[in-house]
Amino acid sequence: MRTFYVVLALAAVGACGGGGSGSHDGPDGSTGSGSEEGGALPGRDAAGSLGKDATGLPGSDAAPPPPPAQTCTEPAPLVDVSHPTSIVGNGTAASCTENALDAAVAKGGIVTFNCGTAPATITVTGEVPVTVNTTIDGGNLVTLSGGNATRIMHIMSAWNVTTPLLTVQNLTFTEGYTTDVMNTTATDKGGAAIYEDGGALVVIHCTFSKNNCAQSGEDVAGGAIVGLGSSTLVVEDCVFDGNSGSNGGAIGTQDESVTVVNSTFSNNKANGTGGNPGNGGDGGAMSYDGAKIPWTMCGDTFTNNYAYQQGGAIFRVGYNDEPVNIDRCTFDGNGVNMTNGIAGGIYLEDVTITMSATTISHNTANYGAGFWAGETSIANLTNVTIADNTANMGGGVWFANPMSGTFLNVTVADNVCTGLFGGPNITLENCLIAGNTVGAMCGEGEAQCDHTHDADAGAAVAGANMQTSGTPNCTPSVVVADPELGILQNNGGPTDTMAPAAGSPAIGKGVNCPPQDQRGQKRKSPCTLGAYEVE
């Protein structure tokens, strides 16, 4: 697995202090290490945690949130199970046994259940092996449990073998468990609900709750699911709530093509520490490492997830600017520890980012609360809102090193401790950078941007941009004015937005506009600056 680091340069943050131990290239390419006195933000303990129970694992007796309304086209349809190969049970809950499940899955084909009309739980005492193509449909009544003692399912294949294919649909997976060995080096201790050891996995309309894999270790990942190998993982219309692991509290993957659509991730945690090298703590909901493979997310919601080290919601390290596609997603209220944690919402390194119609809000971190992107990454964002995030530096976005890209009709507003930090090679077009504040930890007074995004630094500035008062200017020709933004709220469309008032000076100032705004509403020409088009 590729090595990446945890802490940004002390020299890069100046009056804001350093962070933790380790090293990482800062926005200016420098490296360093240090320590910081830092208290918790509201809603977090002294370590910056969103809170854990007495065992240190996430958990809540509250019902998990439902998946979001179907926003995006789902690539894999539900499998027709009207002619099953095997039926587990004969009409009663007592007839739905572990032995019957094992026998049915061993045959492969289509497996359904007849456990009666009430919900039924099958608690396994050992993982269920999958060795042939299999579809398992729980009919929205069946729960498979590991009883907090064992992993639930294991696709048994090899890294470069794309079969067997396991499809699970209309099922609940809960209380899967692998190990409590500290600082494990074994990647096979990930995936407490489903361990995809080669082969392929499709997950449709399932719930994963309270699954816990190894809680510390550099490479171990996937509290609920881990996908290892060169095949595919597809997740549709699912809920992941209260799962945990060292990395990837809900899902961890290496070298797979991953697609996640119309799914909800909440209260998942990456509890490792130190990052990599170290003992994990990356990707509260999802962690992803691998070369030459894409990651696609559409219509997903990430709320209240926590990673101790990096990427409160998601964490992705690439190798050759591999594609990461994020469309119509919400990242809200996620976090990392406030002493040296990086990227409260999104951590993306050495990848090509295409993001649209997405909101990144109310996330917290030491550096880069909303969105951290760095190394050779290329970041192209269109119709995106980045608002109300709080950091000790880089409240909205932290750009590290000489990355490039274009922000087109992006709203960066009301973030604490600088809206855009770094990134002089990022082109801003038709953007609103408004109402960001310096916060208690930022003494440099750079509320909106800490760099001017201009042609001398390699960015060809096009279109108009607007910022509220503050220096430096975000672009040389920026308009300094109050765009009169409303609060972040549901204004229609798949994600929350901030609407300028009817008389806003941002109206009619944009050129080369995208055809629609963040809500999917047709834009005028010239258009309104930012992600929302005033009609």
Helices and strands as residue ranges (DSSP letters): H 10-13, G 14-16, E 86-88, G 93-95, H 98-107, E 109-113, E 120-123, E 128-130, E 134-145, E 153-156, E 165-174, G 187-189, E 194-197, E 200-204, E 207-209, E 225-228, E 232-236, E 239-241, E 244-245, E 251-254, E 257-261, E 264-266, E 269-270, E 286-289, E 295-298, E 301-303, E 306-307, E 314-327, E 330-332, E 335-336, E 346-356, E 359-361, E 364-367, E 371-374, E 378-382, E 385-387, E 390-393, E 397-400, E 404-408, E 411-413, E 420-421, E 426-429, E 432-434, G 455-457, E 466-467, E 479-480
